[in-house]
Amino acid sequence: MYQDFKYLISDGVCAIASPVSGDLFTKFCPRFIDGFVVTIELLALSSTLGFLLAVGLVLARMSGHRVLSIPANVFVYCFRGTPLLVQLWIIYFGIGSFGAEGLGPLWAFFKEPWLVGLLVLTLNTSAYVSEILRGGLVNVDKGQAEAAMAIGMSWFQSMRRILLPQAIRIAWPAYGNELVLLMKGSALISTITVLDLMGQTRTIFARNFDLTTYLYATVLYLVLAGLITLFVVAIERRFARNLR
């Protein structure tokens, strides 16, 4: 059913765009739209999973327990300190090189480029979002944590009910920037044969060698960046209304 829905969207967009676009876009419109949808799927899933993982990471980093904070800090340092492309190739080509014999049941996961791409994007963005949330927590008045402790809340309860919600509000604009950066970084997933927007664009270009192909991809990426911006602004306005 979902696949039929994607075809319906593709047909509808192409029917609307074809009269006002060039011959190249009209010819390859279904491919462009299919890649656009794949990119949205990767962004939606990786940003959601990455945010949840980032919350766990920032709690571990701020917990004060070395058993939790040291591994979390090492994780964040490694994924923030290395290029996304390196992470992608190490996990896909490096771990994947062990094959079915070396990986056993995990081979079913690592042989799928889309799943590996989702994993790498999730891990990468979680490291950055963890640092963004940590910055938000640092800017929350420490007196609120002390007040929460004074009324009998545990450290975890004060984090969940008081500190983290405020940190998210403070960090939200920076998180919006991270979403746009994640979108741009997702183009690297095409290097492991995932047919996202950039993957489809490269395939189309290989058939015609027309640089206009990348111009259409640019327009679609700008559309996606605009949608992300609208989402971020809408949530910011909701935060502002809740503070009144």
DAFENKA-V303533 format. One record per residue. SS is DSSP state (helix for helix, strand for strand, loop for the rest). PSI is psi in degrees with one decimal (999 if undefined). BURIAL is # if it has 9 or more other C-alpha atoms within 8 Angstrom, else .. Layout:
{{SS;PSI;BURIAL} {SS;PSI;BURIAL}}
This chain:
{{loop;-42.8;.} {helix;-38.8;.} {helix;-39.9;.} {helix;-37.3;.} {helix;-40.1;.} {helix;-41.3;#} {helix;-39.3;.} {helix;-43.4;.} {helix;-45.6;.} {helix;-46.1;#} {helix;-39.9;#} {helix;-45.6;.} {helix;-42.8;#} {helix;-36.8;#} {helix;-36.3;.} {helix;-41.1;.} {helix;-28.7;#} {helix;-43.2;#} {loop;-23.4;.} {loop;5.6;.} {loop;172.1;.} {loop;173.6;.} {helix;-36.8;.} {helix;-46.1;.} {helix;-39.9;#} {helix;-41.5;#} {helix;-41.2;.} {helix;15.3;#} {helix;-47.6;#} {helix;-35.7;#} {helix;-44.9;.} {helix;-47.1;#} {helix;-38.4;#} {helix;-43.9;#} {helix;-37.3;#} {helix;-43.5;#} {helix;-41.0;#} {helix;-41.2;#} {helix;-42.9;#} {helix;-42.4;.} {helix;-47.1;.} {helix;-42.6;#} {helix;-44.9;#} {helix;-46.3;.} {helix;-45.6;#} {helix;-37.8;#} {helix;-37.7;#} {helix;-52.3;.} {helix;-39.0;#} {helix;-37.7;#} {helix;-44.2;#} {helix;-42.8;#} {helix;-37.2;#} {helix;-37.8;#} {helix;-45.3;#} {helix;-39.9;.} {helix;-44.1;#} {helix;-33.9;#} {helix;-40.7;.} {helix;-41.2;#} {helix;-33.0;#} {helix;0.8;.} {loop;-27.0;.} {loop;-4.6;.} {loop;120.2;.} {helix;-33.4;.} {helix;-32.0;.} {helix;-43.8;#} {helix;-37.6;#} {helix;-51.3;#} {helix;-38.4;.} {helix;-42.0;#} {helix;-38.7;#} {helix;-43.3;.} {helix;-49.9;#} {helix;-42.5;#} {helix;-44.6;#} {helix;-44.7;.} {helix;-23.9;#} {helix;-22.8;#} {helix;-0.7;.} {loop;149.9;.} {loop;147.8;.} {helix;-38.6;#} {helix;-39.7;.} {helix;-45.1;.} {helix;-43.0;#} {helix;-46.3;#} {helix;-35.3;#} {helix;-43.5;#} {helix;-42.2;#} {helix;-53.6;#} {helix;-35.5;.} {helix;-63.9;#} {helix;-38.4;#} {helix;-21.5;#} {helix;-16.1;.} {helix;-21.7;#} {helix;-171.8;#} {helix;-35.3;#} {helix;-40.8;.} {helix;-32.7;.} {helix;-18.6;#} {helix;-129.6;.} {helix;-25.2;.} {helix;-16.5;.} {helix;-32.2;#} {helix;-29.7;.} {helix;-51.0;.} {helix;-10.0;#} {loop;-8.3;.} {loop;109.5;.} {helix;-37.9;#} {helix;-43.4;.} {helix;-40.4;#} {helix;-41.4;#} {helix;-43.8;#} {helix;-43.7;#} {helix;-48.7;#} {helix;-43.9;#} {helix;-40.1;#} {helix;-47.7;#} {helix;-40.7;#} {helix;-49.0;#} {helix;-30.8;#} {helix;-36.1;#} {helix;-45.2;#} {helix;-42.4;#} {helix;-34.8;#} {helix;-42.8;#} {helix;-36.7;#} {helix;-44.5;#} {helix;-36.3;#} {helix;-41.7;#} {helix;-37.6;#} {helix;-41.2;#} {helix;-37.8;#} {helix;-30.2;.} {loop;0.3;.} {loop;135.6;#} {loop;123.2;.} {helix;-23.7;.} {helix;-27.1;.} {helix;-38.1;#} {helix;-40.4;#} {helix;-39.3;.} {helix;-39.7;.} {helix;-41.9;#} {helix;-36.8;#} {helix;-29.2;.} {loop;9.0;.} {loop;5.5;.} {loop;144.7;#} {loop;168.7;.} {helix;-43.6;.} {helix;-41.8;.} {helix;-41.2;#} {helix;-36.8;#} {helix;-49.6;#} {helix;-40.1;#} {helix;-28.1;.} {helix;-55.3;#} {helix;-49.4;#} {helix;-43.9;#} {helix;-39.5;#} {helix;-37.9;#} {helix;-38.0;#} {helix;-41.9;#} {helix;-44.4;#} {helix;-40.7;#} {helix;-5.5;#} {helix;-44.6;#} {helix;-41.6;#} {helix;-34.5;.} {helix;-36.1;#} {helix;-40.2;#} {helix;-38.7;.} {helix;-37.0;#} {helix;-40.5;#} {helix;-42.0;#} {helix;-37.7;.} {helix;-40.1;#} {helix;-45.5;#} {helix;-39.0;.} {helix;-27.2;#} {helix;-19.7;#} {helix;-24.1;#} {helix;-17.5;#} {helix;-23.2;#} {helix;-19.8;#} {helix;-12.2;.} {helix;29.7;#} {loop;14.4;.} {loop;129.6;#} {loop;64.0;#} {loop;-163.8;#} {helix;-45.5;#} {helix;-36.2;#} {helix;-45.1;#} {helix;-38.6;#} {helix;-43.7;#} {helix;-38.0;.} {helix;-44.1;.} {helix;-42.8;#} {helix;-35.8;#} {helix;-18.1;.} {helix;-23.2;.} {helix;-16.0;.} {loop;35.7;.} {loop;117.9;.} {loop;-13.7;.} {helix;-24.6;.} {helix;-44.6;#} {helix;-25.5;#} {helix;-43.0;.} {helix;-39.6;#} {helix;-39.0;#} {helix;-44.4;.} {helix;-42.9;.} {helix;-38.1;#} {helix;-37.5;.} {helix;-37.5;.} {helix;-44.3;.} {helix;-40.8;.} {helix;-37.2;#} {helix;-40.4;.} {helix;-40.5;.} {helix;-43.0;#} {helix;-42.2;#} {helix;-40.9;.} {helix;-46.5;.} {helix;-43.7;#} {helix;-39.8;.} {helix;-42.3;.} {helix;-38.1;.} {helix;-42.8;#} {helix;-36.0;.} {helix;-41.6;.} {helix;-43.3;#} {helix;-39.1;.} {helix;-38.2;.} {helix;-21.3;.} {helix;-12.1;.} {loop;999;.}}
